[in-house]
Amino acid sequence: MSYSAIGFDVRDGVAHVLLNRPKAANALNLELVEELLDASQRCRDDHEVRAVLLSGAGPMFSAGGDLRAFANAPEGAPAFIRKLASTLHQAVSVLARMDPPVVVAVNGVAAGAGMSIVCHADLAIAAESARFTMAYTAAGLAPDGGSTHFLPRIVGYRRAAELMLTNRRLSAAEALEWNIVNRVVPDTDLMAEAERLALALAGGPTRAFGAVKRLLSAGATNDLEPQLDLETKYIVEMAGTRDGMEGIHAFLEKRAPRFTGE
């Protein structure tokens, strides 16, 4: 698939995924989410990809769903939104469940599905000027993009309810306080810092990172014993990988490990 609504390239083990509709505030239309799904599947299936950096072109990360496209859909808004949300959700599932960690760099406003994308990323860095709002109910809509799964796990039920019911807008500093982002940096440093983090992750044990993602996801609902069993399963599996043995030997030999993602 060729891309026009997103940018995509792989450099030094990092897949750079760019929401690329700056004149439309990077709003999610059907073309964008179809391309995002295709790019996500490429990230999952390409062993050269060991981390993903997701960002937005122009002054805004994403205004969320393209309401103009909703209103003008020939088949009607419900049918159109079903197709758009279903495609977006496939992309969210792929990104959340694949081994390579996902870093999101947030500039400007992340609203609606734009904020949902931030919530499902593994790590998030925000520019000082970034702003966050769920926005859905302001348009009479309900949340999508996995936000009702991820946001309560990040901020707790009460704060998630407040964000979704009142559409409170958070500053970057507030988003950091609420654990929605990991770090806030000056606007001019955003991409350099996000790329530095993604490159560091790309040099790490990719399969072990995938195990971490799956363990954290399962740990949100598992009882203790099933979670302990799952931890046993994954640490045993990782010990049988090339990176697992490399990490053990590097520690014993007092040298830096050379991970290959295998």
Sequence and secondary structure as in RCSB ss.txt:
>XXXX:A:sequence
MSYSAIGFDVRDGVAHVLLNRPKAANALNLELVEELLDASQRCRDDHEVRAVLLSGAGPMFSAGGDLRAFANAPE
GAPAFIRKLASTLHQAVSVLARMDPPVVVAVNGVAAGAGMSIVCHADLAIAAESARFTMAYTAAGLAPDGGSTHF
LPRIVGYRRAAELMLTNRRLSAAEALEWNIVNRVVPDTDLMAEAERLALALAGGPTRAFGAVKRLLSAGATNDLE
PQLDLETKYIVEMAGTRDGMEGIHAFLEKRAPRFTGE
>XXXX:A:secstr
   SSEEEEEETTEEEEEE  GGGTT B HHHHHHHHHHHHHHHH TT  EEEEEESTT SB  B HHHHHH TT
 HHHHHHHHHHHHHHHHHHHHHSSS EEEEE SEEETHHHHHHHHSSEEEEETT EEE  GGGGT    TTHHHH
HHHHH HHHHHHHHHH   EEHHHHHHTTS SEEE GGGHHHHHHHHHHHHHTS HHHHHHHHHHHHHHTT  HH
HHHHHHHHHHHHHHTSHHHHHHHHHHHTTS       
